[in-house]
């Protein structure tokens, strides 16, 4: 613990109303306590005891998951949850990212419980009676601790796997629910009627993913041979938008041009785009379409270098304008677990905005909302993330990426040799998705 954290002043005052007891590892406010899981406690404790210094991602991973090897995405999700619980008004207000290195927290200082009693509405800490000094209690406690540690060790070393379920209905709809978290997966199954309920929903293939408060849905109209490319859409949104999702989609999707028709490159562009991808963000009842062109160079049978240019529509959706670009390296794994066809590990190397906020305003480009901002921060924040191929057919693929949700990729006009490892294969999906003609996907 830092020298600043003394026995007499071990409560960190994070903001005017938020406090963290470094001895008990509890977070509380002027009106009550806030629950934290083990990882959140470990990460927040490490940040506070090292404040104002930056703490590396490796140190935070060790602090939050001492006996478990986890991906950087777990740290990103934990930081995001802490920001929500600490009521950050804007990202970086309390917990600040040091790009590519780590995080640091801004606190007002340390106080004692005597100081807290001078603050109104602070919940008083009850004194606990000492435990009885009894050998039987001691032996039982040790045995219980050993059991807990054994179970914890086994649990923490189990690989993370996606939970999934495919459901068909009598209107020829196929819905696939999936999540990496059991609680989120259970929620999807309990609320599945929300996705089957719309009267107009028929002949649809739909994938629904949930992680914490964020949803991602990929949808297309089924034909005898697969998905109708012109109806392929992917939408990311928060839980608060769920009740109005279908009403908003019915009004918005007819205005969106087909993915194949979305093009921002001139006919005489010498550098050919390897693939196009797009998804939609739904925030506060408004939609924003994001289109990306990916330029790819294959290094070997399992490695690709890529540069991606992201385009944003102007206010009247009449033109797509380059807004940012990013790049990195992607490596295809030798194996992929169900329900995925292919697993790719991506290593981001750079991300830059092309336009300043003033330029965006001048061109009629709306600034990104909180959900879209999180995806951009995610790309800067992590050293690697995983993408999964869920479905493919000639010229069309559906990918699920950590931190991004679903994206549809289209390959019309691209060099298929660069993507032959993703294209070749007899299966359109590992899941038993039924189409009338039972197509193959060479």
N, C-alpha and C positions, 0 to 999 in steps of 0.2 A: 504494500500500500504506500502511496505517496506520503512524504513527510508532512504534507499539509493536513492529512486526515488524522487528526489526533483523537484520542479517546474522548476528550471533552467536547470535541466539535467534529463529529463524524457524520453529520447530516448535510448532504449537498443541497443547496438551494439552486435548482435548475432555472427556475423563473419565479415570477412573483408568487405563484400559487402551487408550484410543483417542487417536490422534495424527494430525495432518495437517501435512505438510511444505509450507509455503507457497511455497517455491522450485520444488520438483519437482511440486507439486500431486498428492501421493500420500497416500492414507489407509492407515494401518497400525495394528496392535495389538501387544500384547506377545508375540504368537506368530506373526504373519505379516502380509502386506499384504492389502488389500481392493480389488478392482478397481472403478473408476469410469469411466463413459463421459464424453464431452466435456462434456455439459450438467451432469452431476453435479459434475464438477471445477470448472467455472466458477461454479456457484451456491454450492457449499461454500466455495470460495476467497473469493468476494465477501462472504459472511456472516461468515467468520472475520476477514478483514482489516478489516472495519468494526465488529466486536464491541467493546463491547456495544450499539452503536447499531442501530436498526432500519434495514433496507434495503427500499426500496420494491419492489413487484412489477415495475415498469418497469425498474428497475436490474438486478434478478435475471434478467429475460427477456433483457436485453442481455448480461449476463455469461454466460448459458448458451447463447444462440443469437445470436451477434453478427451473422451475416449472413443471418438467417432470421426471417421473421415467423411466429410461432406463437401459438396460442391460450393463454389463461391456464391451461387444463386441462393443458398440457404442463408448466408450472411446478408445478402441484399434484401431478402424477404424480411429478415429480423429487423434490420435497420428501418425498413419501410414501416413495419408495425410499430416500432418504438416512436417513429416520427408522428404517427397517427395518435398514439396514446399520449404523447407529450403536446399534442395540439399545435403542431407547427403550422403557421399560416402560409409559409412558403418554404420550399425545400432549402435546407441549409441554415434556417433560422436558429435551430438548436444543435442538430447534428450535421456537421459539414463534411462533405466529401473532399478529400485531397486526391485528385484524379490519378488513377493507377497505383496509388500508394496505400491509402487507408482513410481513416476518419478521425475527426476530433469533435469534442463537445464543448459548447459554450455554457458555463455555469456562472452564477453570481458569487459563489463562495461557499464556505462551510459554516454551519451554525451548530450549536448544542441544543439539546432538548429544552434546556432552560430558556434559551432564546425563543424557541418555538411556542412556549407557553404565553409569550407576549403577543403572538399573532392570533387574531380572532379566528374561531371556527376550526382550529387545528385539532384533529382527533387525538385525545390523550392516550398514551400508551399504558395499558394496564401492566402492573408488575406481576410477573409469574412466580408461583411458588417453586422452590427448588425441588428437584426430583428426589424421591426417597432413595437413600443409600442402601440398596438391597441387592444381594448377589443374584437373586432370581431375576430381578428386573434387568440387571446388567447383562446376564447371560442371554436372556430373551432378546434384548435390544441388539446385542452383537450378532446373534443368529439371524434376526430379521434384517439387519444391515447387510449381512453376507448374501442373503437371498436376493435382496433388492439390487445389490451390485452385480450379482450373477445374471439376473434377468435383464438389467440395464445393459450389461456388456453384450449379451446375445442380441438384444433388440437393436442396439446402436450399430451393430455390425451386419445387420441384415441389409441387403441392397434395396434402394428405393425403387419401387415398381409402380406403374400406373394401374389404377383400378379402372375397369371399363365394363360396359354392358351395352349390347345391341338389342333394340326393340323394334319390331315391325307391327304395323296396325292394319286395319281392314281397308284403308285408303291408299295402300301402296306406299306408305311413308316408312322410311328406315331412319331411326334415330340412334346415335351412338353417344353415350354419356361417358366422360372420362375425367379423371383427376389424379394427381399424385398424392393427395391427402384424403384419408378415409372419411373425415368429417365432411369435407366438401363433396365427396362422391355420394355419401349418404343423403346429403341435402338435395343433390340433383335427382336422385331416385325418388325422394319423397315429394318433390315438386315437379315431377315429369309431366303432369297434366298441363302445366303452363305452356309446354312446348307442343303438346298434341292438341290443345284446346281450339286454336283458330279454325273456323269452319272452312276457310279457303285452303287449308293445308292438305294437299294431296299430291301424290307422285313426287315426294321430296326426299332427298338424301340430306341429312343434317347431322353435324357433329357439334356437341356441346361440351365445353371445357370450363371448369371453375377452379380458381385458386384464390383463397381468401375472399375478398369482396369483389373480385374481378371475374367477368364472364367473357368468353369468346365463343362465337357461333359461326360455323361455316355451313352454307346451304347451297343447294343447286336443285334443279328440276331433273327428275329421272327420265331417261329415254330408254328404248329397248337395248341400246348399246352402251349406256353409261350416263355421265352427266352432260346436260346441255351447257356448253361452255358459256354461252351468253347469259346464263342465269346464275353463274357461280359468284357468290358474295361471301365475304367474311367480315364480321362485325365484332368489335371489342367494346365493352360497356361495363359500368358498375352496377351493383345490386339495385341501386335506387332507380335504375331505368327499366328494370325487368317488367314491371306491371304495364308499361306503355309500349313495350318493344314492338309488338305486332302492329299496333295502330300506326306507329311512326314508320315502320318498314313499309307498310302498304302504301304510304304516301311518298316515301323517298325513293325506294328502289326503282320504280318505273322511270325516274329521272336520270338514273346512273347509266352511262353508256356501257355496252358490253366490254369486258376486259380486253378482248381481241381488238376492239376499236380504239382503246385508249393508247395513244401514241404521241410522244412529244419530240421524237427524233425526226429530222428532216430526211427525205428520201435519198439525199446525196451524202448522208453521214457515212464516212468511210469505216468507222469502227462499229461492228455489228454487236447489238445487245445480245448477250447470251440468253437472258430470260427476263420476263416482266413479272412483277408481283404486285398485288394490291390488297388492301384491307380498308375497313371503314371504322372510324371512332365515333361512338355515340356518347355525347356528354351534354348534360343539361338540356336534353331534347333536340340538340343540333347534331348534324352529321358532318364529318370531315372525311373526304376520300383521300387516301394516300397511295400514290403510284410510284413504283421504283423500277429502274432499269439496272440490271446487274451485268457487269462486264467481267468475264471469267477467263482465267488462264489455268489450264490443267498442268500441274507439276509432275505428277506420277499417277498411278492407278487409283490412288485413294486421297490425293491432296489437290486442292484448288486454291488459287489466289483470286480474290474478287475485289472489285470496286463497285459500289452501289450509289446511284444518284436518286435521291428522293424528291418527288415533285408534289407540290401542293396546288390545289385549284384556287383561282381567284374568287372573288365574292359571288359572281354570277355563274360560276362553273364553266365559263367559256374557254378557259385556257389553263394549262398546267405549267407551272413555273418551278424551275429548280430551286429547292430550298436548303438542302443539305446533302452532304456526301460522306460516305464511310467506307472502310475497307478492312480487309483482314485475310485470314487463312481458314479454310475448312478441311477437316479430315474425316473421311468416312470410316466408321468403326467396322470391325470384321464381323460382328454379330449384332443382332437387334432383337429385343424382347417384344413379345406380343403386347399391344396390337399393332406394332409398327413394322413396316417393310424395311426401312433403312434408318440408321441413326448416324448423325453427323455432329462432331464437336467443332464449334466455331471459336476462333481466337481473334477478337477485335483488336485492331491496331491503331485506328484513328477515326475520329468523327468531327466534322466541322460544319458550321452553318455557312451557307453561301450568302444569305441575305441578312442584313441588320434588321432589328425591329422597325426602324424607320422605313427601310426599303419595303418590308412586308406590308406595312400600313399603306404606303404609297401605291403599291400594286394591288391592293384589295385582298391580301392574304391574311386570314384570321390567325392570331397567335395560337399555338397548341394549348389544349386544355390540360388539366392535371393528369388525366390518364395517359394522354399522348406524351406529356412531359416525362412521366415515369418510364416509358419505353425508351425515350432518348437517353435519360439518365442511366438506365440499365445498361445500355451499350457502352457508356463511358465507365460505368461502375465496376463491371466484372472483367476478369481476365479471360473467361471462356463461358460459353453457354451451349446447350444442346438443342438440336433441331431433329424432328422426327417426321419421316414420310409416312402418312396415313393412307393415302389413296392416290392412284395414278391411272391415267389412260392416255392415249396418244395426244400430245400437245398440252395436257393439263395435269397438274399435280397439286395435292393439298399437303401442306406442311404445318406442323405445330412446333413453335419455338418458345423456349423458356423466356419469359419477360415480354413476349410479343403477342402470344396467342396464335390464331390461325392466319395463314396467308395462302392465297391461291397463286400458283405460278403457271404461266403459259409460255410455251416454247415455239410458237409459230414463227418461222423465218429464221430461227437460230441454228447454230451449228450443233447438230445432234451428237457428233463425235465427242464433244466436250462433256456431254451428260450421259454417255452410253451406260455407265454403271447405274444411273438412276432410272433409265428408261427400260433397259432390258429386263425381262422377267415374265413369267407366265401369269403371275397374280396381279390383279388390280389392287387388291388389299388382302391383308391377313384375315380380316373379318369376313364372315359370310354375307356379303352384300349382294342381294339378288337383283339382276337385270334380266329382262325378258329373253335376250339372245345369248346370255351367259358369255360376254365378250372376254377375249384374252387381251393382254396388255403388252405386246412386244415393243 
